Amino acid sequence: MCKMIPFLDLKKINEQHRKKIDLAIEKVLESGQYLLGKSLEKFEQEFAVYCGTKYAVGAANGLDALDLIIKAYEFSKDDEIIVPANTYIASILAISKNDCRPILVEPDINNYLLDPDLIEEKITKKTKAIMVVHLYGRVTEMRKILDLAKKYKLKVIEDAAQAHGATYNDKKVGNLGDVSGFSFYPSKNLGCLGDGGAITTNDEGLADKMRALRNYGSHIKYHNVYKGINSRLDEIQAAILSVKLPHLDDENEKRMAIANYYLNNITNKKIVLPSAPPQKKSHVWHVFVIRTKERENLQQYLAENNIQTSIHYPIPPHKQKAYQEWNHLSLPITEKIHQEVLSLPMSPVLSLKEAEKIVHVINKW
Ligand SMILES: *Cc1c(COP(=O)(O)O)cnc(C)c1O
């Protein structure tokens, strides 16, 4: 019997760093400080340096990172934020929970990212920001978006939760707009052993404000200047992230090697492969997403051959029960994507041998 190839083997990923992680956890335990201590400060500095920004601010998770960004800007009720219609629900939740309106814009079918040519027609007097989402690990084409933001005085927020380490013209994700939200959920390219998130920016005032907002709105204990939330990246997670960050580029390279192997060797005509990224590092392959009209059939065939796959995502935000007010909308590109996408195994610990088997089975389908 063949062994199952898992969609993602998190244990194997973290096992690589086991000794250093054990040591890091022990050090935090010994320190007696478990929140807002030296480990967080250290990781925030390292992550800012990595992204090329002046500041990084830890948060409890990626959704909170985006939430803190929107809170910090103090947008008014019903202000509008443009967001790709095919994003993960968290991008949209961060907007709607702050009483702002997510304005859904269709993605480009060739890269699954916000289509810059469809944005301007959606801009109104209420528009305050464009949230780009570097979905699947691929960087959004920023030039037109940055020009539009300048023309209409809009903030550019990056949802960078799937693209740690990806670059756009030699600048890193997290440093392409005004401010960015990251997630360190275990399965992300940089993942901790629980929940974690961060914000990066070059805006000192904004960074300072978010440091207060994440801690009940206070810089000084019991002095609350904002109606904040409780959303801190804890010391243990920060220490683990400091262990893993130096390996991120290497791990992304391994993802690129697997992706290139898939791109060069999957030849089945019933499958649409992801388009090649414009530059080598403009895609860090958080997931490798193919499309086919016979998705259920392919997924089942792969399962029968001991290959586990996943779907990112099966239901678009505007068809979710949670957003019933949008259920009548027709967004054909987004709907087509959600009906046809399938994610193949992808990770820095997937072996070439496993990739060979996956390609072989797919080409036989
Ligand atoms: C994972 C993710 C988030 C949310 O991160 P959490 O840490 O799970 O809250 C936000 N946006 C995108 C695109 C994501 O993939």
The ligand as an SDF file (V2000), in Angstrom:
LIG
                    3D

 15 15  0  0  0  0  0  0  0  0999 V2000
   -5.0680   33.5650    7.0450 C   0  0  0  0  0  0  0  0  0  0  0  0
   -5.5880   34.8010    6.4250 C   0  0  0  0  0  0  0  0  0  0  0  0
   -6.0830   35.8760    7.1930 C   0  0  0  0  0  0  0  0  0  0  0  0
   -6.3660   35.7770    8.6560 C   0  0  0  0  0  0  0  0  0  0  0  0
   -5.3680   35.3270    9.4470 O   0  0  0  0  0  0  0  0  0  0  0  0
   -5.7080   34.6210   10.8590 P   0  0  0  0  0  0  0  0  0  0  0  0
   -4.3900   34.6100   11.5450 O   0  0  0  0  0  0  0  0  0  0  0  0
   -6.2350   33.2710   10.5710 O   0  0  0  0  0  0  0  0  0  0  0  0
   -6.6960   35.4920   11.5650 O   0  0  0  0  0  0  0  0  0  0  0  0
   -6.4190   37.0420    6.5430 C   0  0  0  0  0  0  0  0  0  0  0  0
   -6.3290   37.1520    5.2080 N   0  0  0  0  0  0  0  0  0  0  0  0
   -5.8960   36.1460    4.4380 C   0  0  0  0  0  0  0  0  0  0  0  0
   -5.8120   36.3470    2.9650 C   0  0  0  0  0  0  0  0  0  0  0  0
   -5.5280   34.9310    5.0200 C   0  0  0  0  0  0  0  0  0  0  0  0
   -5.1280   33.9340    4.2380 O   0  0  0  0  0  0  0  0  0  0  0  0
  1  2  1  0
  2  3  1  0
  2 14  2  0
  3  4  1  0
  3 10  2  0
  4  5  1  0
  5  6  1  0
  6  7  2  0
  6  8  1  0
  6  9  1  0
 10 11  1  0
 11 12  2  0
 12 13  1  0
 12 14  1  0
 14 15  1  0
M  END
$$$$
